C-alpha cells in the first residue's frame, strides 16, 4: 500500500496521464479512442474507451500488475510502452479507484485497483478486485456494444476534483487536456489517412501542427536529415515559422501552442509519431546550454527516434523527457545552430526585408556595424529619406549630422529588449497598425523629393520606393502615388 501511494507522486498532470492511456490503446491497434469527462462533484469520473483488440483474463491481470513488462525486452516497432507501469501509475496519479474492463471474442473481463478499499483491509494479500465497485456497473455499459475493446474508468478523482473545485474548473481542465492531446498525437490524428480518431466528450480532437506545414508565409524548412545509430535511424527536419507580421491574429494565437511561442521553440522529439518532448533545446549549446529566448521563438525542429532508442535517450516513465546521447550531440548542435540563426534573422527583421523585384536589395534606414567590442547600430545616410534631408540641409548639415549621431547613441536598446521580453512581442514598426493615410502622407513627401531632387520620373520614383524600407510593404499604395502639381 505504501508503494502504491508513493507511485502517485510521479508528477503526471491529468493531460499527460490521459496521453499514457491513449498510448496503450494505440499499442492495442485501436483506431478510435473516446475520452469522456463526467462532472458530478466529488463523484466525478473520467472514462477512456477504445476499439482495440481487447484483453482476455490473463492479459488483463498482467496489464494491471505493476512492472509487468521487462523494459529491456524487444517490443513491436509500433509499441508505445516500455516499463509496464503507465496504465497504473498514470491512472492512480489522478484517482483512487481504477477499473479496467476489456472484451475479446465476446468475453468480458474486469479488474480494479481500489486504494480506499485496500486501506480498510490492510491485511488482505489480494489487492486486485474483480469487477467494478458497487454502483459503478452502469459506467461500463459503453463497452457492451463492442466485439473487442477496453474501457478504463477513473473514479474517486482526489487529484483532479479537489476542495472548492467547480464545474468551471472541470471544464477548464477539459480544454487543457484537449490542447495537450491535440499536440501529442497530431501526426496520428491529422489528414485523410489518419491512423487514429480521438474524441473528447463526443467532439473530435483537431490536430495542432507545431510546424505549420503548408502555410504560404513559412520562410524555411530543411530536407529531412538522417543519422544511423546502433538502435536504428534518427531523423531530423528543421523549421522556421513565419513572423507575426505574416499571420492573422487568429493564426498567431492558434500556432503559439499550449505554452506560448517562446516556450514552444526548440526540438520536438517523437517516437512512432507520438510526441514525447514539445520544445526546449535538449541541453544542447556551445559554452553553455541554450535557453528559450524570444529571438529564437520561430525555430522548431522535428526529431524522430525509434522505440529501441529509449535507454540511450533516457526516456522516463512519463515519456516527458529525453536527452540525446553524446554521439549525436555535435550533429544536433550544428543543425540547431543553423535553425536558430535563421529564426533569429526572421524575428529581428520582422519577416523582412526581402529582395525587391529583380532581386534588388532593399534600402534600409538602419545598418549594423560589427566591431571587435560588439555591435553598433547606425543610420544609413544613403537611405532616400535621410539623403533628402542631408542634401537639402545646406549650412545646417553639421547640425543635422550631429542630431543623427545623438539618435544613434541614444537608441534605447536595453529598454526595447526588456519590453520585448516582458510583452512577448517586438515593438511595432514599419507603420504597423497605422491607417493608410498616415503611410501615404510620409511616402508622398519622399516620392516627390525623388522626382524633384533626384530628377526621377514618376515610374522610376515608384520603383525606387518599392525597394526602400519600410515602403516596400505597401506596393498597392505606392502604385497610386502621383507627383504633386
C-alpha positions in Angstrom: 0.0 0.0 0.0 2.8 2.4 0.8 4.4 1.7 -2.6 1.1 2.5 -4.3 0.7 5.8 -2.5 4.3 6.7 -3.4 3.8 5.9 -7.1 1.0 8.5 -7.2 3.6 11.3 -6.9 5.5 10.7 -10.2 4.4 14.1 -11.5 1.7 13.3 -14.0 -0.8 16.0 -14.9 -4.3 14.9 -16.0 -3.4 15.6 -19.6 -0.1 13.6 -19.5 -1.8 10.8 -17.7 -4.5 10.5 -20.3 -1.9 10.6 -23.1 -0.3 7.5 -21.4 -3.7 5.7 -21.5 -4.2 6.6 -25.2 -0.7 5.1 -25.8 -1.9 1.8 -24.6 -4.9 2.0 -26.9 -2.7 2.7 -29.9 -0.5 -0.2 -29.0 -3.6 -2.4 -28.9 -4.3 -1.3 -32.6 -7.2 0.9 -31.7 -8.5 3.2 -34.5 -10.8 5.2 -32.2 -10.4 6.4 -28.6 -13.2 8.1 -26.7 -12.5 10.1 -23.6 -15.4 11.3 -21.5 -15.4 13.6 -18.5 -18.5 13.4 -16.3 -19.0 16.1 -13.7 -20.7 15.0 -10.5 -18.9 16.9 -7.8 -16.8 14.5 -5.6 -18.3 11.6 -7.6 -17.0 12.9 -11.0 -15.3 10.4 -13.2 -13.3 10.0 -16.4 -13.7 7.1 -18.8 -11.4 6.1 -21.8 -12.9 3.7 -24.3 -11.0 2.2 -27.3 -11.9 -0.3 -30.0 -8.6 -2.1 -29.9 -8.0 -5.8 -29.7 -9.0 -6.1 -26.1 -7.6 -8.5 -23.4 -8.5 -11.9 -22.0 -8.4 -12.6 -18.3 -4.7 -13.4 -18.2 -3.6 -10.4 -20.3 -5.8 -8.1 -18.2 -4.3 -9.4 -15.0 -0.8 -8.8 -16.4 -1.7 -5.3 -17.5 -2.9 -4.5 -14.0 0.2 -5.7 -12.3 3.0 -3.2 -11.5 6.0 -3.5 -13.8 4.6 -6.4 -15.7 6.8 -5.6 -18.8 10.6 -6.0 -18.8 11.8 -2.6 -20.1 14.8 -4.4 -21.8 12.6 -6.8 -23.7 12.3 -6.5 -27.5 9.0 -4.9 -28.5 6.9 -4.5 -31.6 8.2 -1.5 -33.6 4.8 0.3 -33.1 4.6 -0.3 -29.3 4.5 3.0 -27.4 5.1 1.4 -23.9 8.3 0.4 -22.2 8.0 -0.1 -18.4 4.7 -1.7 -18.0 3.8 1.0 -15.5 1.9 3.6 -17.5 -1.7 2.3 -17.0 -1.4 2.0 -13.3 0.9 5.0 -12.4 -0.8 7.4 -14.8 -4.3 6.4 -13.6 -3.6 6.3 -9.9 -1.8 9.6 -10.1 -5.3 11.1 -10.7 -7.7 8.8 -8.9 -8.0 6.3 -6.0 -10.2 3.8 -7.9 -9.0 2.4 -11.3 -11.3 0.0 -13.0 -10.4 -1.7 -16.3 -12.8 -3.7 -18.3 -11.9 -5.4 -21.6 -13.7 -7.6 -24.1 -12.3 -10.0 -26.6 -14.2 -12.5 -28.7 -17.4 -11.6 -26.8 -15.9 -12.4 -23.3 -15.6 -9.6 -20.9 -13.0 -9.3 -18.0 -12.9 -6.7 -15.3 -10.4 -5.9 -12.6 -9.8 -2.8 -10.4 -7.4 -1.1 -8.0 -9.3 0.5 -5.2 -6.9 2.3 -2.8 -9.6 3.2 -0.3 -10.8 -0.4 -0.1 -7.2 -1.6 0.4 -6.7 0.9 3.2 -9.7 -0.5 5.0 -8.3 -4.0 4.7 -4.5 -3.7 5.0 -4.0 -7.4 5.8 -5.7 -8.5 2.6 -3.0 -10.1 0.4 -5.0 -9.9 -2.8 -5.0 -6.2 -3.7 -6.8 -6.5 -7.1 -10.6 -6.7 -7.0 -12.7 -8.4 -9.6 -15.5 -6.4 -11.3 -16.5 -2.8 -10.8 -17.2 -1.2 -7.5 -20.8 -1.2 -6.1 -22.8 1.3 -8.1 -20.3 1.6 -11.0 -21.6 -1.2 -13.3 -23.6 1.3 -15.4 -20.4 3.2 -16.2 -19.1 0.2 -18.2 -22.1 -0.1 -20.4 -20.5 1.5 -23.4 -18.2 -1.5 -23.7 -21.1 -3.8 -24.4 -21.6 -2.6 -28.0 -18.0 -3.6 -28.9 -16.8 -7.0 -30.1 -13.4 -6.1 -28.8 -12.0 -3.1 -26.9 -11.0 -1.8 -23.5 -12.6 0.7 -21.1 -10.5 2.5 -18.4 -12.6 4.1 -15.7 -11.2 6.6 -13.2 -13.3 7.3 -10.0 -12.6 9.0 -6.7 -10.7 11.7 -8.6 -9.0 13.1 -5.5 -6.1 14.7 -7.5 -8.5 16.2 -10.1 -11.6 17.3 -8.1 -10.1 18.9 -5.1 -11.6 21.2 -2.4 -13.6 24.1 -3.8 -13.4 22.6 -7.3 -16.3 23.7 -9.5 -17.8 22.7 -12.8 -15.9 25.7 -14.4 -12.6 24.3 -13.2 -13.6 20.9 -14.6 -14.4 22.5 -18.0 -11.1 24.4 -18.0 -9.3 21.1 -17.3 -11.1 19.6 -20.4 -9.8 22.4 -22.5 -6.3 21.9 -21.2 -6.5 18.2 -21.9 -7.7 18.8 -25.5 -4.8 21.2 -26.2 -2.3 18.6 -24.9 -3.7 15.7 -26.8 -4.0 17.7 -30.0 -0.3 18.4 -29.8 1.0 15.0 -28.6 -1.0 12.9 -31.2 -1.2 15.4 -34.0 0.7 13.2 -36.5 -1.6 10.3 -35.8 -4.9 12.2 -36.0 -4.3 14.6 -38.9 -5.2 14.2 -42.6 -7.3 11.9 -44.6 -5.1 8.9 -43.8 -5.2 9.5 -40.0 -4.4 6.4 -38.0 -6.5 7.4 -35.0 -9.7 9.1 -34.3 -9.7 10.8 -30.9 -12.8 12.1 -29.3 -13.2 14.2 -26.2 -16.8 14.3 -24.8 -18.0 13.3 -28.2 -16.1 16.1 -30.1 -13.3 15.0 -32.4 -9.9 16.4 -31.4 -8.3 18.5 -34.1 -4.5 18.2 -34.5 -2.2 21.0 -33.6 0.8 21.0 -36.0 3.9 22.7 -34.4 5.5 23.2 -37.9 2.6 25.0 -39.7 3.0 22.6 -42.7 1.7 24.2 -45.9 1.4 27.8 -44.7 2.3 30.0 -47.6 4.3 32.5 -45.5 6.5 29.9 -43.9 10.1 31.1 -44.7 12.1 27.8 -44.5 12.0 24.1 -43.9 15.1 21.9 -44.3 15.2 18.5 -46.1 14.9 15.5 -43.7 18.4 14.5 -42.5 19.0 11.0 -41.1 21.7 9.6 -38.8 22.2 5.9 -38.5 22.9 4.5 -34.9 23.2 1.1 -33.3 19.5 1.3 -32.4 18.2 2.5 -35.7 17.7 5.7 -37.7 17.3 9.1 -36.1 15.8 11.7 -38.5 15.6 15.5 -38.2 13.8 18.2 -40.1 14.3 21.9 -39.1 11.7 24.6 -39.5 11.5 28.4 -39.2 7.9 29.7 -38.8 6.5 32.9 -40.2 6.9 36.2 -38.3 3.7 37.6 -36.7 3.5 40.2 -39.5 2.8 37.4 -41.9 0.0 35.9 -39.8 -3.6 36.9 -38.9 -4.3 37.4 -35.3 -6.2 34.0 -35.3 -3.3 32.2 -36.9 -0.8 33.8 -34.5 -2.8 32.6 -31.5 -3.6 29.2 -32.9 0.1 28.4 -33.7 1.5 29.6 -30.4 0.9 26.2 -28.8 -0.3 25.3 -25.3 2.6 27.0 -23.6 3.1 30.0 -25.9 5.6 30.9 -28.7 8.7 31.3 -26.6 8.2 28.1 -24.6 7.4 26.1 -27.7 10.6 26.7 -29.5 13.2 24.0 -30.0 13.2 20.3 -30.5 10.0 18.2 -30.8 11.0 14.6 -30.1 8.8 11.8 -31.5 8.7 8.1 -31.1 6.5 6.3 -33.5 4.9 9.6 -34.5 3.9 10.2 -30.8 5.3 13.4 -29.4 7.4 12.9 -26.3 9.1 16.3 -25.8 7.5 19.6 -27.0 10.1 22.2 -27.3 13.4 23.0 -25.5 16.9 22.6 -26.6 17.7 19.2 -25.0 20.6 20.6 -23.0 22.5 21.5 -26.2 24.6 24.6 -26.7 28.2 25.6 -27.0 29.9 27.0 -23.9 26.6 26.7 -22.0 23.2 25.1 -22.6 20.8 27.2 -24.7 17.8 28.8 -23.0 14.4 29.6 -24.6 14.8 33.1 -25.8 12.4 35.5 -27.7 14.9 35.8 -30.6 14.6 32.1 -31.4 10.9 31.5 -30.8 10.3 30.8 -34.5 12.7 27.8 -34.5 11.1 24.4 -34.2 12.9 21.1 -35.1 11.2 17.7 -35.6 13.3 14.8 -34.4 12.2 11.2 -34.8 13.7 8.3 -32.8 12.7 4.6 -32.9 11.4 2.9 -29.7 14.6 1.0 -29.5 16.3 4.3 -28.5 14.7 4.7 -25.1 17.7 3.7 -23.0 20.2 5.8 -25.0 17.9 8.8 -25.0 17.0 8.3 -21.3 13.2 8.3 -21.8 11.5 8.4 -18.4 8.4 6.6 -17.3 6.1 9.5 -18.0 7.6 9.8 -21.5 8.2 13.6 -20.9 12.0 14.0 -21.0 14.7 12.9 -23.4 18.5 13.5 -23.5 20.4 12.9 -26.7 23.4 10.6 -26.4 26.9 12.1 -26.6 27.5 10.6 -30.1 24.6 12.7 -31.6 25.1 16.0 -29.7 27.6 17.6 -32.2 25.3 16.7 -35.2 22.2 18.0 -33.5 24.0 21.1 -32.2 25.1 22.1 -35.8 21.5 21.6 -37.1 20.1 23.6 -34.2 22.6 26.4 -34.6 21.7 26.9 -38.2 18.0 26.9 -37.4 18.3 29.3 -34.5 20.3 31.7 -36.7 17.7 31.6 -39.5 14.9 32.1 -36.9 16.7 35.0 -35.3 17.1 36.8 -38.7 13.4 36.4 -39.4 12.5 37.6 -35.9 14.9 40.6 -36.0 13.8 41.8 -39.4 10.1 41.2 -38.6 9.9 38.8 -41.6 11.5 41.3 -44.0 13.1 42.9 -45.8 13.1 40.5 -48.7 14.7 41.4 -52.1 12.6 43.6 -54.3 11.6 42.8 -57.8 14.6 41.9 -59.9 16.3 40.6 -56.8 17.5 44.1 -55.9 18.3 44.7 -52.2 16.1 46.8 -50.0 17.5 50.2 -48.9 17.3 50.1 -45.1 17.3 53.0 -42.8 19.5 51.2 -40.2 22.7 49.2 -40.7 24.6 47.1 -38.2 28.3 47.6 -37.6 30.1 44.5 -36.2 33.1 45.7 -34.1 35.6 43.8 -32.0 33.9 45.3 -29.0 30.3 44.5 -30.0 27.5 45.6 -32.3 26.6 49.2 -33.1 23.5 50.5 -34.9 24.0 53.3 -37.4 21.5 55.4 -39.5 22.3 54.8 -43.2 22.9 58.2 -44.7 22.2 56.8 -48.2 18.6 55.9 -47.3 16.5 58.2 -49.6 14.7 59.9 -46.7 17.9 60.6 -44.9 19.8 61.6 -48.0 17.0 64.0 -48.9 17.4 65.9 -45.6 21.2 65.9 -45.8 21.3 67.2 -49.4 18.9 70.0 -48.6 20.3 71.0 -45.2 22.9 73.4 -46.6 24.6 75.3 -43.8 22.7 73.2 -41.3 24.2 69.9 -42.4 26.6 69.7 -39.4 23.7 70.2 -37.1 21.7 67.5 -38.9 24.6 65.1 -38.7 25.0 65.8 -35.0 21.3 65.1 -34.5 21.6 61.8 -36.3 24.6 60.8 -34.2 22.6 61.7 -31.0 19.8 59.4 -32.2 22.3 56.6 -32.9 23.9 56.9 -29.5 20.6 57.0 -27.6 18.7 54.2 -29.2 17.0 52.6 -26.1 18.4 49.1 -26.8 18.0 47.9 -23.2 14.5 49.3 -23.0 13.5 47.7 -26.3 15.0 44.3 -25.1 13.2 44.5 -21.8 9.9 45.5 -23.3 10.2 42.6 -25.9 10.9 40.1 -23.2 8.1 41.3 -20.9 5.5 41.8 -23.5 6.5 38.6 -25.5 6.3 40.6 -28.7 8.6 43.0 -30.7 7.6 46.7 -30.7 5.5 48.0 -33.6 7.5 49.3 -36.6 7.0 49.8 -40.3 3.8 51.7 -39.9 2.2 48.6 -38.3 -1.4 49.4 -37.2 -1.3 52.9 -38.8 -4.0 53.9 -41.3 -3.2 54.1 -45.0 -3.5 57.9 -44.9 -0.5 58.1 -42.5 1.6 55.9 -44.8 0.6 57.9 -47.9 1.5 61.2 -46.2 5.0 60.2 -45.4 5.5 58.3 -48.7 4.3 61.2 -50.7 6.9 63.6 -49.3 9.7 61.1 -50.1 8.2 60.3 -53.5 8.1 63.9 -54.6 11.6 64.5 -53.3 12.9 61.7 -55.6 11.3 63.4 -58.5 12.3 67.0 -57.8 15.8 66.5 -56.2 16.9 63.3 -57.9 15.3 64.0 -61.2 13.4 60.7 -61.5 10.3 60.3 -63.4 7.1 59.0 -61.8 7.7 55.4 -62.7 11.3 55.4 -61.6 10.3 57.0 -58.3 7.8 54.3 -57.7 10.3 51.6 -58.4 12.8 53.3 -56.0 10.1 53.4 -53.3 9.4 49.7 -53.7 13.0 48.9 -52.7 13.1 51.4 -49.8 12.3 50.3 -46.3 9.5 50.3 -45.0 7.6 51.3 -48.1 8.3 48.0 -49.9 5.5 46.6 -47.8 2.9 48.8 -49.4 3.0 48.1 -53.2 -0.6 49.0 -53.8 -0.3 52.4 -52.1 2.9 53.1 -53.9 1.4 52.3 -57.2 -1.2 55.1 -56.6 1.3 57.9 -55.7 1.3 60.9 -58.1 3.5 63.9 -58.4 2.3 67.0 -56.6 1.3 69.7 -59.0 
